[in-house]
Amino acid sequence: MGRRQDRVLVIGAGMGGLAAAADLARRGAAVTVLERAATPGGKMRQVQGVDAGPTVFTMRWIFEGLFADAGERLDDALSLAPAEILARHAWRQGGRLDLFADVDRSAEAIGDFAGAADAQGYRDFVARSADIHRTLLRSFMAAERPSPLELVRRVGWGRLDALWRTAPWRTLWSALGDHFRDPRLRQLFGRYATYTGCSPFLAPATLMLIAHVEQDGVWLVQGGMVRVAQALQALAERQGARFRFGAHVAEILLRDGRACGVRLADGEEIAADAIVFNGDVAALARGMLGQAVRRAAPDTPDAARSLSAVTWCVHAPTRGFPLLHHNVFFAEDYAGEFDAVFRRRAICAAPTVYLCAQDRGFGEIGDGTPERMLLLINAPPDGDSHDFTPELPALADRTLGVLRDCGLELDLGEAVPTTPTGFDALFPASGGALYGRAGHGATGTFARPGAATRLPGLYCAGGSVHPGAGIPMAAMSGRLAAARVLEDLAGGAGRALRVAAPA
């Protein structure tokens, strides 16, 4: 008689849970994914046909590796088109700048925009970001969560100069001053901190590595970002994983100090040998999965939460500004914007506006033709203590005012908004924070927990754990969680699955 399959429950079908399910099922575990929503994706969701969550697809090698390990090809599952222009940027005080996938074209555009010195500064910045990325990819991003000392060991005592150049003790904003004289360029590249839910005035200069990630490729997904979640669900199902939607996990059960199953909101109990929780880790610490598992992972103090947002999903025509797929509109007081969010817990008078025009890049948009758009402004992650709904009309006016000052006219009309209050309802214990804990300071990123919790049999994946937020990082966390589960179920007899990273 063959050995009984290990039973693994995955709570949540976000990117981390989907990647973990695919790896675990491929390696022989009996995997069931429990998702309280009706569809996979977690934050990768649609509202009236508009992608209402993540909109940028990078680091495709993570997904290529996930599919290749299962003997499949990512290109057979998704239609991806490389973006020649990464984003279009405009400033209320004047100026418009496209950032290209090609470094030379970007340098030329920056030279025309801000002068030769900043063009050279950009080239130096690109080289510096590549160096940081090279140092941290295998040692930190694609590896189990290390301590600072363990990170030094992984990088190598003979390469401390490379680790020194990652500059975690400096803020991103400060380091950008080494390269750019024009404050508008510091705004542009300082925005990389928001990709991880941070302030560029508090986040470490290490985040310069995001520039290299973008240079390595930004991809447009035919059919929208939800196709990524659907592709991963289908991959996991082909490996044998089962999915149950509308399955609300009310409690994680313990036996002899070990996670042994779950109880659903309708009372059904499901046994397991291991559980992967793909939700905000604060939900464990705050007792939302039962009092017995509160000690499994550290809480995220409200003050340590990352950015939230106010978003609008809209179908509307535009005029006056030549939109691309990704567009960013800046006002003048960037420091004031983040001071408002993280210190005053408010939204500034003239916020930065990100606009994803989701039909752009897939053919021409005729004048006056309604198009699908997501608009986003930064907000404090206080959705569990402050109702932003009454502020929506004023916030819409301020947002449209920034766009209008940059030359874009549109009418939000029947737009569907989501506030931090709404995000907190979708993702419990987050307060609406979209990126878990903010990685502020030199050691902030080490505060994120790893895959293994303090309770045997219970593991974590998703953007609130190592290696962090964003589609590829959350998927990486799922692969790391699966590797740890498989190792522990095998009795610690060597890592059962290793996550490959490019050289």
C-alpha positions in Angstrom: 0.0 0.0 0.0 1.4 3.4 -0.9 2.0 6.2 1.6 -1.0 8.4 2.3 -0.7 11.8 0.6 0.0 14.7 2.9 -3.1 16.9 3.1 -2.3 20.6 2.7 -4.9 23.4 3.0 -4.2 26.7 1.4 -6.3 29.6 2.9 -6.7 32.3 0.2 -6.3 32.2 -3.6 -4.1 35.2 -3.9 -0.8 35.1 -5.8 1.0 33.4 -2.9 -1.6 30.8 -2.3 -1.9 30.0 -6.0 1.9 29.5 -6.4 2.1 27.4 -3.3 -0.8 25.3 -4.4 0.8 24.6 -7.8 4.1 23.6 -6.3 2.6 21.5 -3.5 0.3 19.6 -5.7 3.0 19.0 -8.3 5.1 17.4 -5.5 2.4 15.0 -4.5 0.5 16.7 -1.7 -3.3 16.6 -1.6 -4.0 20.3 -1.9 -7.3 22.1 -1.3 -7.5 25.9 -1.7 -10.2 27.6 0.4 -11.1 31.1 -0.9 -14.0 33.1 0.6 -14.4 35.1 -2.6 -16.0 33.8 -5.8 -12.9 34.1 -7.9 -9.1 33.7 -7.6 -6.6 36.5 -7.4 -7.0 38.2 -4.0 -6.0 41.8 -4.6 -5.9 41.0 -8.3 -9.6 41.6 -8.9 -11.9 43.2 -11.4 -14.6 45.7 -10.8 -17.1 46.0 -13.8 -14.5 44.6 -16.2 -11.7 47.0 -14.9 -8.6 45.6 -13.2 -9.0 47.1 -9.7 -5.8 45.8 -8.1 -2.2 45.3 -9.4 -1.6 46.5 -12.9 2.1 46.0 -13.5 3.6 42.6 -14.5 7.3 42.3 -14.1 9.9 39.6 -13.2 8.3 37.1 -15.5 11.1 34.6 -14.8 9.3 33.8 -11.5 6.3 32.6 -13.4 8.3 31.0 -16.2 10.0 29.0 -13.5 6.7 28.0 -11.8 5.3 26.7 -15.1 8.6 25.1 -16.3 8.9 23.1 -13.1 5.5 21.7 -14.0 6.6 20.9 -17.5 4.6 23.7 -19.1 5.3 27.1 -20.8 4.1 30.4 -19.4 3.6 31.6 -23.0 1.0 28.9 -23.6 -1.0 30.2 -20.6 -0.7 34.0 -21.0 -0.5 36.4 -23.9 2.2 38.9 -22.8 3.4 41.9 -24.8 6.5 43.9 -23.7 5.9 47.5 -23.1 8.2 49.8 -25.1 7.3 52.7 -22.9 7.2 51.9 -19.2 5.1 54.9 -18.2 4.2 58.4 -19.2 4.8 61.1 -16.5 3.4 64.6 -16.3 3.8 67.4 -13.8 1.4 70.1 -12.7 4.2 72.6 -12.7 5.0 71.7 -16.2 6.8 69.0 -18.2 6.1 65.5 -19.6 8.5 62.6 -19.7 8.2 59.0 -21.0 10.4 56.3 -19.5 11.4 53.7 -22.0 12.3 50.0 -21.7 15.5 51.0 -23.7 18.0 52.8 -21.5 19.4 54.9 -24.3 16.0 56.2 -25.3 15.2 57.1 -21.7 18.6 58.8 -21.3 17.9 60.9 -24.4 14.4 61.8 -23.2 15.8 62.8 -19.8 18.5 64.9 -21.4 15.8 66.8 -23.4 13.7 67.1 -20.3 16.3 68.1 -17.6 19.7 68.4 -19.3 22.8 66.4 -19.9 23.9 66.1 -16.3 20.7 64.3 -15.3 20.9 62.1 -18.4 24.3 60.9 -17.2 22.9 60.7 -13.7 20.2 58.4 -15.0 22.8 56.1 -16.6 24.7 55.9 -13.4 21.4 55.3 -11.5 20.6 52.3 -13.8 24.0 50.8 -13.2 23.6 51.3 -9.5 20.2 49.7 -9.4 21.5 46.7 -11.4 24.3 46.2 -8.9 21.9 46.3 -5.9 19.6 43.8 -7.7 22.5 41.5 -8.4 23.6 41.5 -4.8 20.2 40.8 -3.3 18.4 38.6 -5.8 19.6 35.2 -4.7 20.7 36.2 -1.2 17.5 37.8 -0.1 14.6 38.0 -2.6 14.6 34.4 -3.8 15.7 32.9 -0.5 14.1 32.2 2.8 13.8 35.2 5.1 17.3 35.9 6.5 18.4 37.8 9.5 20.8 40.7 8.8 23.7 38.5 9.9 22.5 35.6 7.7 22.2 38.0 4.8 25.9 39.0 5.2 26.8 35.3 5.2 24.8 34.7 2.0 26.3 37.6 0.2 29.7 36.5 1.3 32.2 38.1 3.7 34.5 38.8 0.8 31.7 40.9 -0.9 30.8 43.2 1.9 31.5 46.1 -0.4 28.6 45.0 -2.6 26.3 44.8 0.4 27.5 48.2 1.5 26.5 49.6 -1.9 22.9 48.6 -1.3 22.8 51.6 1.1 20.0 50.5 3.5 20.9 53.2 6.0 20.1 56.0 3.5 16.6 56.9 2.4 15.7 56.4 -1.2 15.0 60.2 -1.6 18.4 61.0 -0.3 20.2 58.6 -2.6 18.3 59.8 -5.6 19.9 63.2 -5.0 23.2 61.6 -5.9 21.9 61.2 -9.5 19.3 63.8 -10.2 19.3 67.6 -9.9 15.8 68.1 -11.2 13.3 67.5 -8.3 10.8 66.1 -10.8 13.1 63.2 -11.6 13.5 62.5 -7.9 9.7 62.4 -7.7 9.6 60.0 -10.7 12.1 57.5 -9.3 11.1 58.1 -5.7 7.7 56.6 -6.6 9.4 53.2 -6.6 9.0 53.3 -2.9 5.2 53.2 -3.3 5.5 49.9 -5.2 6.1 48.4 -1.8 3.7 50.7 0.1 6.4 53.0 1.5 7.4 56.6 1.6 10.5 57.5 -0.4 11.5 59.8 2.5 11.5 56.8 4.9 12.2 53.8 2.7 15.8 52.6 2.2 17.8 53.4 -0.9 17.9 49.6 -1.5 14.6 50.1 -3.4 16.6 51.5 -6.3 16.7 47.9 -7.4 13.2 48.3 -8.7 14.6 50.4 -11.6 16.5 47.3 -12.8 13.4 45.1 -12.4 11.5 47.5 -14.7 14.4 47.6 -17.2 14.3 43.8 -17.3 10.8 44.0 -18.7 7.3 45.4 -18.0 4.6 43.3 -19.7 1.0 44.0 -20.7 -1.3 41.1 -20.1 -3.9 40.5 -22.8 -7.3 40.2 -21.2 -6.2 42.0 -18.0 -4.2 41.1 -14.9 -6.9 38.7 -13.7 -5.7 36.4 -16.4 -2.6 35.8 -14.4 -4.6 34.5 -11.4 -6.7 32.4 -13.7 -3.6 30.9 -15.3 -2.1 30.0 -12.0 -5.4 28.4 -10.8 -5.5 26.3 -14.0 -1.9 25.3 -13.5 -2.5 24.2 -9.9 -5.6 22.3 -10.9 -3.7 20.4 -13.6 -1.3 19.4 -10.9 -4.2 18.0 -8.9 -5.1 20.9 -6.5 -8.8 21.4 -5.7 -10.4 24.8 -5.3 -13.4 25.7 -3.1 -14.7 29.2 -3.6 -17.2 30.8 -1.2 -15.4 28.9 1.6 -14.9 31.3 4.5 -12.4 30.0 7.0 -13.5 31.1 10.5 -10.9 29.2 12.6 -7.6 27.3 12.3 -7.7 24.3 14.6 -4.9 22.9 16.7 -4.1 19.5 18.2 -1.2 19.0 20.6 0.1 22.4 19.7 0.1 21.8 16.0 -2.2 23.1 13.2 -4.4 20.2 12.2 -7.3 21.7 10.2 -9.8 24.5 9.8 -13.4 25.2 10.7 -15.4 27.0 8.0 -18.0 29.7 8.9 -20.8 27.2 8.2 -19.3 24.8 10.8 -17.7 22.3 8.4 -14.3 21.0 9.7 -11.5 20.0 7.3 -8.4 18.1 8.5 -4.9 18.9 7.3 -1.3 17.9 7.9 -0.2 21.5 7.0 -1.8 24.8 6.3 -0.6 27.7 4.3 -2.3 31.0 5.2 -2.3 33.4 2.3 -3.7 36.5 4.0 -2.4 39.5 5.9 -0.4 38.0 8.8 -2.0 40.5 11.2 -5.2 38.6 10.9 -3.5 35.7 12.8 -2.2 37.9 15.5 -5.5 39.7 15.9 -7.5 36.5 16.5 -9.4 36.6 13.2 -8.6 32.9 12.6 -9.2 31.9 16.2 -7.6 32.7 19.6 -5.4 29.6 19.5 -3.3 30.8 16.6 -2.7 34.4 17.8 0.9 33.7 18.7 1.7 32.2 15.3 2.9 35.4 13.7 3.7 38.9 14.9 1.1 41.6 14.7 1.6 44.7 12.5 1.1 47.8 14.6 -1.2 50.3 13.0 1.6 52.8 12.7 3.7 50.3 10.8 1.2 49.6 8.1 2.1 50.4 4.5 0.1 52.6 2.1 -3.5 52.2 1.3 -5.3 53.9 -1.5 -8.5 55.4 -2.8 -9.3 54.0 -6.3 -11.9 54.6 -9.0 -12.7 52.1 -11.7 -14.4 53.8 -14.6 -15.4 53.5 -18.2 -15.2 57.0 -19.7 -13.8 58.9 -22.7 -10.8 61.2 -22.2 -9.5 64.3 -24.0 -6.5 66.6 -24.0 -3.8 64.2 -22.9 -2.3 61.3 -24.9 -2.6 58.5 -22.4 -0.5 55.3 -22.4 -1.2 52.1 -20.5 0.7 53.4 -17.4 0.5 57.2 -16.5 1.5 59.2 -13.4 0.5 62.8 -12.7 2.5 64.7 -10.1 1.8 67.9 -8.1 4.6 69.8 -6.5 4.7 68.9 -2.8 5.8 65.3 -2.7 7.2 65.4 0.8 3.9 66.9 2.0 2.0 64.1 0.4 3.8 61.4 2.4 3.8 63.5 5.6 0.1 63.7 5.3 -0.3 59.9 4.9 2.2 58.6 7.4 2.2 61.4 10.1 -1.1 63.3 9.8 -3.0 60.2 8.6 -4.8 62.2 5.8 -4.8 62.7 2.1 -3.0 65.8 0.8 -4.7 68.5 -1.2 -3.0 67.7 -4.5 -2.2 63.9 -4.5 -0.1 62.1 -7.1 -2.5 60.3 -9.4 -1.7 56.9 -11.0 -3.9 56.2 -14.0 -3.9 52.8 -15.8 -5.6 53.1 -19.2 -6.2 49.4 -19.6 -7.2 49.4 -23.3 -4.1 51.3 -24.3 -1.3 49.2 -25.8 -3.8 46.9 -27.5 -4.9 49.0 -30.4 -5.9 52.6 -31.1 -8.5 54.3 -28.9 -10.7 56.6 -31.0 -11.5 60.2 -29.8 -14.5 60.2 -27.5 -14.4 56.4 -27.1 -15.1 55.3 -23.5 -12.1 53.3 -22.1 -11.4 51.3 -19.0 -9.3 53.1 -16.4 -8.2 52.6 -12.8 -7.3 55.8 -11.0 -5.4 55.6 -7.7 -4.2 58.1 -5.0 -2.2 57.3 -1.9 -4.1 57.1 1.4 -3.4 56.2 5.1 -4.1 52.6 6.1 -6.8 53.5 8.6 -9.8 51.9 7.0 -10.7 50.0 10.2 -10.8 53.2 12.3 -11.8 55.9 9.8 -14.6 56.0 7.2 -13.4 57.7 4.1 -16.7 57.5 2.3 -17.9 61.0 3.2 -14.7 62.4 1.7 -15.1 60.8 -1.7 -16.7 63.8 -3.5 -13.9 66.1 -2.4 -11.2 63.6 -3.1 -12.6 63.1 -6.6 -12.5 66.8 -7.2 -8.9 67.1 -6.0 -7.9 64.1 -8.1 -9.5 65.4 -11.2 -8.0 68.8 -10.5 -4.5 67.4 -10.7 -5.3 65.7 -14.0 -6.9 68.8 -15.4 -3.9 70.9 -14.5 -1.7 68.4 -16.4 -4.0 68.6 -19.5 -6.3 65.6 -19.0 -10.0 65.9 -19.0 -12.3 63.1 -17.9 -15.6 62.6 -16.0 -15.7 60.0 -13.3 -19.4 59.7 -13.8 -20.5 56.2 -12.8 -17.0 55.3 -11.4 -16.8 52.6 -8.7 -14.7 53.8 -5.8 -12.8 51.8 -3.2 -11.5 53.4 0.0 -9.2 52.1 2.7 -12.4 51.1 4.5 -13.4 49.0 1.5 -9.9 47.4 1.3 -10.0 46.6 5.0 -13.3 44.7 4.4 -11.8 42.8 1.5 -8.5 42.0 3.3 -9.2 41.7 7.1 -6.8 43.1 9.7 -5.0 45.2 7.1 -6.7 48.5 7.8 -6.7 48.8 4.0 -2.9 48.6 3.8 -2.2 47.0 0.4 1.4 45.9 1.0 1.5 44.5 4.6 4.1 46.1 6.8 5.9 49.2 5.5 9.6 48.5 5.0 10.8 51.8 6.4 14.3 52.2 7.8 17.4 50.2 7.3 16.0 47.0 8.9 12.3 47.5 8.1 12.2 44.7 5.5 13.5 42.2 8.1 10.4 42.8 10.2 8.3 40.8 7.7 7.8 37.2 8.9 9.0 34.3 6.8 7.0 31.3 5.6 7.3 29.3 8.9 5.3 30.6 11.8 5.7 29.9 15.5 3.1 27.1 15.3 4.2 23.8 13.7 2.1 23.0 10.7 1.1 26.6 9.9 2.8 28.6 7.2 2.3 32.0 5.6 2.5 33.4 2.1 1.5 36.6 0.4 2.6 40.2 0.2 2.7 40.7 4.0 5.5 38.2 4.4 9.0 37.8 3.0 10.1 38.8 0.3 7.3 41.4 0.2 4.5 42.9 -1.8 3.7 42.9 -5.5 2.7 40.2 -7.9 6.1 38.5 -8.4 7.2 38.8 -4.8 3.9 37.4 -3.5 4.2 34.5 -6.0 7.8 34.0 -4.8 6.5 33.9 -1.2 4.2 31.1 -2.2 7.0 29.1 -3.7 9.1 29.6 -0.6 6.3 28.5 1.6 5.7 25.4 -0.4 9.4 24.6 -0.2 9.3 24.9 3.6 6.1 22.8 3.9 7.6 20.0 1.8 10.8 20.1 3.8 9.0 19.9 7.1 6.7 17.1 6.0 9.7 15.2 4.8 11.1 15.4 8.3 13.6 18.2 7.5 15.5 15.9 5.2 16.8 18.6 2.9 14.9 21.2 1.0 12.2 19.5 -1.1 11.9 22.3 -3.6 14.3 25.1 -4.5 13.3 28.3 -6.1 15.6 29.1 -9.1 16.6 32.6 -9.8 18.4 33.9 -12.9 22.1 34.6 -12.7 
